[in-house]
Amino acid sequence: MSNFEEGNEKFRDSIGTLDEEGKRAWVYPKKPVGKYYDYRKYVSYFLLLFLLAAPFIKINGNQFLLFNVLERRFNIFGLPFWPQDFYLFVMSMIIGVVFITLFTVAFGRIFCGWICPQTIFMEMVFRRIEYWIEGDRGKQIRLNKQEWNADKIKKKSLKWLIFFIISFLIANVFLAYLIGSDQLIQYIIDGPLAHTDVILPLLIFTGVFYFVFTWFREQVCIIACPYGRLQGVLLDKNSIVVAYDYKRGEKEKGRAKFKKNEDRAASGKGDCIDCFQCVQVCPTGIDIRNGTQLECVNCTACIDACDAMMEKVNLPKGLIRYASEANIAEKKPFTFSPRLKGYTAVLGILIAVLIGMLFLRNDVEASILRLPGELYEKKENNIISNVYTYKLINKTTSKIEDVNFKLISHDGTIKIVSHDSFEVPEQGMAQGTLFIEIPLPAIESDRERLKIGVYSGDKLIETTVTAFLGPRSFR
């Protein structure tokens, strides 16, 4: 009986990056080579380019992506959002959670291996620099074990310097997402001494990125990131993950080293030749042959390594591949299960609702509220007056000129304090005080609901409602 079938699960007693004494077991993954690694490079470099360029791309004058928490300004794909649009953000977050759930149920942790910024920066930037300076797995192990000499100091210093520079650049891009690329460029032009209050946060971000990519590394995925722990809840036997075909790899007599000119099929030995290439190439230091594990980020490095070995010994590829437990154990193809159909239906409904909200979203947000603590005032000719504060938010990149208010629901007048009309700057706000005056005969109750139109010249750009107080015995 094979090790897999015997249920040898001692590996589950601790995470893969701890030794028997509970100390950190440093991972030295072998440089991946193969079809999937090439595909990952194409995807990673495209996403890196997008990540670095997004804060500097403008659409209609709006930064493509902006998350300015301090000023409460957000741009998503060039569309500006304000605190008044928070409901759209909540809906987007709910859609994101449902999408991740659906994606994980269907394809496991594929996001981590192909799209996650942590994996992309670690494996496609920092790790490749490490390979370039220190060499592959064996050379890195020997370099770290040897005494500190000129060669080791030179290589380590060069690597750490480059890591720090890249971390500093990442911190600047991160800052561009938070404060805006125009502001960041202005800070750079002015020089660091002109903005000392920005230097400290920038160095903190740099230190965090440097710590993560120089020392913490795969521990982010194993310890810090909660997504890996969702696998135990979301995955089922039909989920497609990076999996080892234990039926083929173990067979009757289990794994065995490869011997030249042997007939493995006749001998009853499994196709796994126990070369440990899948273990050596894993960036989280696990043995994929033990089954689905918390540490696996579905990076496909083990697939490339195994396929290369199978090709060398003239055995079929795919011993490690994208597959489900049901496919390996029972040869069942992937099916769109009722669970997936349910998630898909919910996701479709939520997306439709969000699209509807976006179409109904106005470029101008208006609020007119009665001044707290103030009652109505009765003027000459039976005119009842209420005082209000108004606030107009312009979400567009063009200023709105000649703004004025008109009563739509009642006969009456609106008088803006100090001026008849005003303008609202692009992506800005205007606020002030106004009086609404209505003839007593036009009032039907002591608390009326007024509909007010906001106009730019003669063009209606927004409507809003507010309350109007009148006398209890008004006739």
C-alpha positions as a printed Julia matrix, in Angstrom:
475×3 Matrix{Float64}:
   0.0    0.0     0.0
   1.31   3.47   -0.89
   2.27   6.22    1.53
  -0.67   8.25    0.24
  -3.18   5.46    0.82
  -1.79   4.7     4.27
  -2.72   8.25    5.25
   0.74   9.32    6.36
  -0.14  12.88    7.37
   2.63  13.9     9.74
   3.23  16.86    7.45
  -0.05  18.36    8.69
   1.3   18.73   12.23
   3.0   22.0    11.29
   3.36  24.35    8.36
   5.91  23.51    5.71
   8.36  26.26    6.62
   9.04  25.06   10.19
  11.55  22.4    11.15
  11.11  19.79   13.89
  12.29  22.27   16.52
   9.74  24.87   15.45
  12.32  27.18   13.88
  12.01  28.88   10.5
  13.06  26.55    7.69
  14.28  28.89    4.99
  12.94  28.0     1.54
  15.35  27.94   -1.41
  13.13  27.12   -4.39
  14.76  25.97   -7.59
  14.25  28.31  -10.53
  11.13  27.14  -12.43
  11.32  26.39  -16.14
   8.46  25.34  -18.34
   5.28  26.16  -20.19
   3.22  27.32  -17.23
   6.06  29.44  -15.88
   6.28  31.21  -19.24
   2.53  31.85  -19.18
   2.81  33.19  -15.63
   5.58  35.55  -16.72
   3.4   37.02  -19.47
   0.48  37.5   -17.07
   2.73  38.86  -14.29
   4.55  41.4   -16.44
   1.25  42.65  -17.86
  -0.17  43.06  -14.34
   3.04  44.7   -13.12
   2.88  47.18  -15.98
  -0.77  47.88  -15.15
  -0.03  48.27  -11.44
   2.8   50.72  -12.04
   1.02  52.7   -14.74
  -2.54  52.89  -13.34
  -1.96  55.91  -11.03
  -0.45  57.9   -13.9
  -3.16  57.18  -16.48
  -5.85  59.86  -16.84
  -9.35  59.46  -18.28
 -11.25  62.72  -18.79
  -8.84  64.32  -16.37
  -9.45  61.69  -13.69
  -6.72  59.41  -12.38
  -7.5   55.85  -13.51
  -7.25  54.45   -9.96
  -7.2   56.61   -6.83
  -7.9   55.7    -3.21
  -7.46  58.99   -1.35
  -8.82  58.02    2.06
  -7.81  61.26    3.79
  -9.71  63.5     1.36
 -12.37  60.84    0.75
 -11.85  60.88   -3.0
 -11.87  57.69   -5.03
 -11.48  57.04   -8.74
 -12.31  53.59  -10.09
 -11.44  53.08  -13.77
 -11.51  56.83  -14.28
 -14.92  57.35  -12.65
 -14.83  59.62   -9.58
 -16.63  58.47   -6.43
 -17.42  60.48   -3.31
 -18.51  59.54    0.23
 -22.1   59.91   -0.98
 -21.42  56.95   -3.31
 -20.44  54.67   -0.43
 -23.36  52.36   -1.18
 -21.72  51.58   -4.53
 -18.49  50.67   -2.74
 -20.39  48.35   -0.39
 -22.11  46.67   -3.33
 -18.77  46.28   -5.12
 -17.23  44.66   -2.02
 -20.13  42.21   -1.76
 -19.7   41.33   -5.45
 -15.96  40.85   -4.86
 -16.59  38.45   -1.98
 -19.12  36.42   -3.99
 -16.81  36.36   -7.02
 -13.83  35.16   -4.94
 -16.05  32.5    -3.37
 -17.26  31.32   -6.79
 -13.76  31.4    -8.26
 -12.28  29.48   -5.31
 -14.98  26.82   -5.35
 -14.34  26.26   -9.06
 -10.57  26.76   -9.38
  -9.09  26.75   -5.89
  -6.3   29.19   -5.07
  -5.39  30.03   -8.65
  -5.68  33.77   -7.85
  -2.72  33.46   -5.46
  -0.42  31.88   -8.0
  -1.27  34.01  -11.01
  -2.72  37.38   -9.96
  -1.84  38.18   -6.34
   0.61  41.15   -6.16
   2.55  39.44   -3.34
   3.27  36.4    -5.52
   3.99  38.45   -8.63
   6.5   40.74   -6.92
   8.09  37.9    -4.96
   8.47  35.36   -7.75
   8.8   37.56  -10.83
  10.83  40.46   -9.45
  12.67  39.81   -6.19
  13.26  36.08   -6.68
  14.55  36.55  -10.23
  17.0   39.21   -9.01
  18.13  36.71   -6.37
  18.71  34.05   -9.04
  20.69  36.57  -11.09
  22.97  37.6    -8.22
  23.27  34.47   -6.07
  22.48  31.69   -8.54
  20.01  28.83   -8.38
  18.94  26.76   -5.37
  22.22  24.92   -4.73
  24.37  28.04   -5.03
  22.09  30.0    -2.7
  22.27  27.27   -0.04
  26.07  27.11   -0.25
  26.37  30.92   -0.18
  24.28  31.21    2.98
  26.22  28.45    4.72
  29.68  29.78    3.93
  31.6   32.2     6.12
  31.33  35.92    5.45
  33.99  36.79    2.9
  34.4   39.37    0.16
  32.32  37.41   -2.35
  29.43  36.86    0.06
  29.46  40.49    1.27
  29.46  41.75   -2.31
  26.55  39.56   -3.41
  24.45  40.12   -0.3
  25.05  43.89   -0.29
  24.18  44.2    -3.98
  21.0   42.15   -3.52
  19.84  44.07   -0.46
  20.58  47.42   -2.13
  18.54  46.5    -5.21
  15.75  45.17   -2.99
  15.68  48.46   -1.08
  15.57  50.54   -4.28
  12.69  48.46   -5.68
  10.86  48.64   -2.34
  11.28  52.44   -2.41
   9.85  52.6    -5.94
   6.9   50.38   -4.95
   6.27  52.67   -1.95
   6.17  55.71   -4.26
   3.67  54.01   -6.57
   1.62  53.0    -3.54
   1.67  56.63   -2.41
   0.48  57.73   -5.87
  -2.62  55.57   -5.37
  -3.29  57.29   -2.03
  -2.58  60.97   -2.66
  -2.71  61.16   -6.46
   0.05  60.99   -9.05
   0.0   64.77   -9.68
   0.6   65.42   -5.99
   3.39  62.85   -5.88
   5.13  64.33   -8.93
   4.89  67.78   -7.35
   6.5   66.44   -4.17
   9.34  64.96   -6.23
   9.86  68.25   -8.09
   9.86  70.26   -4.85
  12.37  67.91   -3.25
  12.21  65.89   -0.01
  13.18  68.81    2.24
  10.08  70.75    1.16
   7.77  67.95    2.3
   9.36  66.35    5.34
   5.92  65.2     6.56
   5.73  62.84    3.57
   9.21  61.32    3.99
   8.35  59.39    7.17
   5.26  57.58    5.72
   7.22  56.89    2.55
  10.09  55.32    4.5
   7.61  53.3     6.58
   6.03  51.9     3.41
   9.48  51.19    2.01
  10.46  49.38    5.21
   7.32  47.26    5.14
   7.85  46.2     1.52
  11.55  45.58    2.14
  10.77  43.44    5.2
   8.12  41.42    3.34
  10.19  40.66    0.25
  13.57  40.27    1.93
  12.67  38.28    5.03
   8.98  37.47    5.54
   8.44  36.24    1.96
   6.25  33.12    1.67
   5.14  33.57    5.29
   2.74  36.26    4.03
   0.83  33.58    2.11
   1.09  30.97    4.85
   0.61  32.99    8.04
  -0.68  36.5     7.3
  -3.1   35.97    4.4
  -6.52  34.61    5.47
  -7.43  33.51    1.96
  -5.51  30.23    2.18
  -7.58  29.21    5.18
 -10.76  29.66    3.19
  -9.78  26.65    1.09
 -10.88  24.26    3.81
 -14.35  25.81    3.74
 -14.78  26.49    0.04
 -13.04  23.63   -1.75
 -14.8   20.38   -2.49
 -13.91  17.24   -4.43
 -14.97  18.92   -7.71
 -12.73  22.0    -7.33
  -9.92  22.18   -9.87
  -6.57  22.67   -8.13
  -2.92  21.83   -8.72
  -3.07  18.15   -7.79
  -0.89  15.05   -7.79
  -2.43  12.03   -9.53
  -1.79   9.52   -6.74
  -3.67   6.79   -8.6
  -1.12   6.89  -11.36
   1.86   7.95   -9.3
   1.52   5.31   -6.59
  -0.23   2.26   -8.12
   0.27  -1.05   -6.29
   3.88  -0.73   -5.15
   4.09   3.01   -4.63
   6.82   5.38   -5.71
  10.25   4.18   -6.72
  13.44   5.6    -8.18
  13.76   5.3   -11.93
  15.91   2.53  -13.36
  17.04   2.54  -16.94
  15.25   0.16  -19.33
  12.79  -1.07  -16.66
   9.14  -1.76  -17.44
   7.41   0.19  -14.67
   3.95  -0.8   -15.83
   4.75  -4.5   -15.54
   6.51  -4.08  -12.2
   3.51  -2.39  -10.6
   5.5    0.7    -9.64
   3.88   4.1    -9.84
   4.92   6.71  -12.39
   6.33   8.94   -9.63
  10.1    8.39   -9.68
  10.56  10.13   -6.32
  12.94  12.72   -7.76
  11.74  15.48   -5.4
  11.87  18.06   -8.19
   8.32  19.15   -7.34
   9.43  19.78   -3.75
  12.63  21.62   -4.65
  10.85  24.0    -7.01
   7.97  24.85   -4.62
   8.15  28.48   -3.33
   6.43  27.48   -0.06
   8.47  24.32    0.52
   5.69  21.71    0.46
   5.37  18.28   -1.12
   2.38  18.44   -3.45
   2.2   14.64   -3.35
   0.71  14.94    0.14
  -2.44  16.42   -1.34
  -4.09  19.84   -1.11
  -2.41  21.93    1.59
  -2.79  25.32    3.18
   0.61  26.47    1.88
  -0.05  25.68   -1.8
  -0.62  28.83   -3.86
  -1.32  26.96   -7.13
   1.72  28.52   -8.82
   2.17  25.51  -11.2
   5.95  25.34  -10.62
   5.58  21.69   -9.6
   3.64  20.94  -12.8
   6.49  22.23  -14.97
   9.12  20.38  -12.93
   7.21  17.08  -13.02
   6.41  17.34  -16.73
  10.12  17.9   -17.47
  11.07  14.77  -15.52
   8.33  12.67  -17.12
   9.6   13.71  -20.53
  13.15  12.66  -19.62
  12.09   9.17  -18.53
   9.58   8.7   -21.38
   6.48   8.65  -19.2
   3.27  10.57  -19.91
   3.09  14.15  -18.66
   0.36  15.3   -16.32
   1.29  13.35  -13.2
   0.87  16.72  -11.47
  -1.74  18.85  -13.21
  -4.82  20.99  -12.83
  -7.44  18.48  -11.72
 -10.11  17.82   -9.12
 -10.14  15.04   -6.53
 -13.16  13.55   -8.31
 -11.27  13.57  -11.61
  -8.25  11.78  -10.12
 -10.14   9.27   -8.0
 -13.1    8.56  -10.27
 -12.11  10.04  -13.65
 -15.07  12.42  -13.47
 -14.86  15.53  -15.7
 -15.47  18.99  -14.32
 -19.17  19.76  -13.95
 -21.02  22.95  -13.19
 -22.49  21.82   -9.88
 -25.69  23.22   -8.28
 -23.44  25.0    -5.78
 -21.61  26.81   -8.58
 -24.88  27.59  -10.33
 -26.22  29.15   -7.15
 -23.13  31.34   -6.67
 -23.25  32.33  -10.34
 -26.91  33.32  -10.12
 -26.28  35.44   -7.02
 -23.25  37.05   -8.66
 -25.23  37.85  -11.81
 -28.03  39.48   -9.81
 -25.58  41.58   -7.78
 -23.74  42.73  -10.91
 -27.03  43.7   -12.56
 -28.0   45.7    -9.47
 -24.62  47.45   -9.44
 -24.9   48.34  -13.13
 -28.35  49.77  -12.47
 -27.0   51.83   -9.58
 -24.2   53.17  -11.76
 -26.65  54.25  -14.46
 -28.83  55.96  -11.85
 -25.86  57.67  -10.23
 -25.92  61.44  -10.79
 -22.95  63.62  -11.7
 -24.23  66.22   -9.24
 -25.2   65.46   -5.66
 -27.46  68.03   -3.97
 -28.7   68.26   -0.4
 -30.86  71.06    1.05
 -31.55  70.85    4.79
 -33.43  73.12    7.17
 -31.21  75.05    9.52
 -31.36  73.16   12.86
 -33.34  74.86   15.62
 -35.0   77.4    13.31
 -38.79  77.7    12.93
 -40.7   79.35   10.11
 -41.01  83.11    9.76
 -44.22  84.83    8.7
 -43.65  87.83    6.43
 -45.83  90.43    4.78
 -48.55  89.38    2.34
 -48.98  85.99    4.1
 -45.56  84.72    3.02
 -44.06  81.87    5.07
 -40.24  81.63    5.01
 -37.82  78.85    6.07
 -34.02  79.08    6.16
 -31.84  76.25    4.77
 -28.26  75.25    4.16
 -27.38  73.72    0.8
 -24.47  71.6    -0.37
 -23.7   70.72   -4.0
 -21.03  68.2    -5.02
 -19.75  68.2    -8.59
 -18.41  64.73   -9.5
 -17.4   65.71  -13.04
 -14.17  67.18  -14.4
 -15.91  70.35  -15.66
 -17.13  73.2   -13.52
 -20.86  73.88  -13.42
 -21.73  77.53  -14.01
 -24.76  79.73  -13.32
 -26.23  77.35  -10.72
 -29.63  78.35   -9.29
 -32.58  76.73   -7.52
 -36.27  76.65   -8.43
 -39.32  75.25   -6.67
 -40.94  72.47   -8.69
 -43.68  71.21   -6.37
 -45.06  74.54   -5.04
 -45.5   78.16   -6.01
 -42.86  80.2    -4.26
 -39.37  81.61   -4.51
 -35.87  80.59   -3.47
 -33.42  83.3    -2.46
 -29.73  82.46   -2.15
 -27.9   84.52    0.45
 -25.42  87.04   -1.04
 -25.93  86.07   -4.7
 -28.52  84.91   -7.22
 -26.43  82.15   -8.76
 -23.01  80.55   -8.31
 -20.66  77.95   -9.81
 -19.4   74.59   -8.57
 -15.75  73.79   -9.41
 -14.78  70.56  -11.12
 -14.67  67.66   -8.66
 -15.46  70.21   -5.98
 -18.19  71.37   -3.67
 -20.24  74.52   -3.09
 -22.3   75.27    0.0
 -24.21  78.17    1.48
 -27.52  79.41    2.86
 -30.84  80.07    1.17
 -34.43  81.05    2.04
 -37.55  79.4     0.65
 -40.67  81.58    0.67
 -44.14  80.18   -0.07
 -47.53  82.0     0.04
 -49.7   80.76    2.88
 -52.58  79.68    0.56
 -50.19  77.26   -1.23
 -49.43  75.42    2.03
 -51.69  72.47    2.86
 -50.1   71.22    6.12
 -47.75  72.29    8.85
 -45.0   70.11    7.36
 -44.72  70.12    3.58
 -42.42  68.08    1.32
 -40.85  70.33   -1.29
 -39.32  69.23   -4.56
 -36.51  71.54   -5.66
 -34.74  71.66   -8.99
 -31.06  72.47   -9.37
 -30.39  74.28  -12.64
 -27.34  75.28  -14.6
 -28.76  78.25  -16.46
 -32.06  76.88  -17.77
 -30.93  73.23  -17.74
 -32.2   70.97  -14.95
 -29.23  68.98  -13.63
 -30.56  67.51  -10.38
 -33.61  67.4    -8.12
 -33.85  67.03   -4.36
 -36.51  67.12   -1.66
 -36.64  68.84    1.71
 -39.1   69.63    4.5
 -40.92  72.98    4.92
 -42.53  74.09    8.2
 -45.69  76.18    8.3
 -48.19  77.28   10.94
 -50.5   74.64   12.4
 -53.57  76.8    11.76
 -52.52  78.22    8.44
 -55.94  79.25    7.04
